[in-house]
Amino acid sequence: MIGPIITTRKSLLLLLVLVPTAVASLRQTKNVAGGSISSAPSDECESIGTASQNTASVLLNFVGDGGLEDSDYRDLEAAFQVSLANVVEDSCFDLENVMIDTSTETFDDSRRMLLLGDGKNNYQRNLSGSAFTFSFYFNVVYQCYSCGGLYLGNDGSRRALLDDGTDRLLNFHSELPTRNEFNEAFNNTLSNDPSFSNIQLKIQGVKVTSELEERQCHSQKRSFDTDLIIIFDGDIEECNDDVLSVIEDAVRKAYNTMNLPNPYSCDTEFRKIQHVNCIDRSPMDDGKFILSFSLEYECRGCWQGSESPVLFGTYTEDSADVGRSDLYVDFRELGPKEPECSCDKEAKFERAPTVEEVTKALQRTLDIRSDEGKIPRIGVVVVGEEQEEKEYCCSNDYKACKQGAWCNKSESNCGRCNGHWMEVNSCGPDGIPRWKECTNNVDKCCSPATCTFVNGYYSQCL
């Protein structure tokens, strides 16, 4: 079965609620059973510098059953502490507290994967087949001496430590765990520690750990409309209003979950789909059908530059950017609300999710909704954003089109007319044409003209 196709047409149109935890601050000698880390600071620690209290936001992606009760959240917090204690060898690291962000979590069965028969056996089936994965944000409070983060093992944190001082400092903090070491320890805790038997049937293990960092972003959000075309493989007669509602939610979920912080890519314009509405459906001759969607999405700064805003990213020029190969994301109908302007510290590429990545996530989301009994089995063939046809003309003043058909016929003709080839109506109604005064409106010149100082009393768009 092949997956969906999407297209769009565009027109312009926190964080953490900390839940008290029963786990106290850990300032004892390392103990595997108790999960404690560190003792009173030694002379060697103090020789590095002054201890600082730090807060890390960590996104963990799990495989298992997404519906947890309040006590399960407390067990996960404790398991985090025990697991980190088992891999931290740094005597100058002190873990103080771990809390799950439950500000966007609910506790009803609608968020769970529909499993049949023995739950644990089904999880094993899901692990080898189509795993149900979900994510939680953890707020981690710790103290350390000049460490570059909660985990070590990536080039960025090593460079930060080297910039901080000496090779000795780097070697000292290399005793902090890598993400993979932490994941392995967490999975061992969930599987083997009898203290967490209550969640062993609900959570099979952790797949991906992301440590977040704040990124500089535009201070404003704006909303845009676009149209999306998706071709499905299935029976259009089965797409009643209830099925369409599930598909609409799946489209929104597939895009937004691929844009959560992850070690692969970071969308520095932080796009997020707000609303999806199916506006048309039509059958095709080969057993497929087309659904057209109207989307509203928000972003930060994506309207800047010469190009119109777009929903999907494109692969970077780096040959290593071949697209995300995994789907370790959150597949619940609802999901975690990410901190504003945050990405994974190790994100390799700066771009929005590509059409191919979202298509893959959409197919997986629809498969899960089918397993849950909410929709029939359907395949996604093509996903595409429908682009508006742009009209161009030849202009002298960067605002109005020249008279005469020949100059407006092509860009090459326009050049021979000594004109500027531009998109029609690209300069707004309040834009100032070339050669006009801009003394009191220095930011209003039609591009590529800029407001140029002529004398003490007069500026002109040139």
Protein Blocks (a to p, Z undefined) as FASTA:
>chain_A
ZZdddddddddfklpacdddfbdcddbdcdfklopgcddddfklmmnmccdddddddddd
deddfbdcfklmmmmmmmmmmmmmmmmcbfkbccfbdcddfklgccbfklpccdehjfkl
mmmmmmmmmccddddddddddddehiabjbehifklmmmmmmnmpfklmmmmmmpccfkl
mmmmmmmmmmmmmklmmmmmmpnbdfbdcddddddddfbdcddddddddddeddfklmcf
klmmmmmmmmmmmmmmmmgccfkbccfkopacfbdcdfbdcddfkopacdddddddddeh
klgcjbdcdfbdcddfbfklnojfbfcdcfbfbdcdddehiacfklmbdcdddfklmmmm
mmmmmmmmmmnopaccdddfbdcdddddddddddfklmaccehjklmmpmklmmmnopac
ddehkacfklccehiacklmmklcccfbdcddfblmbccdZZ
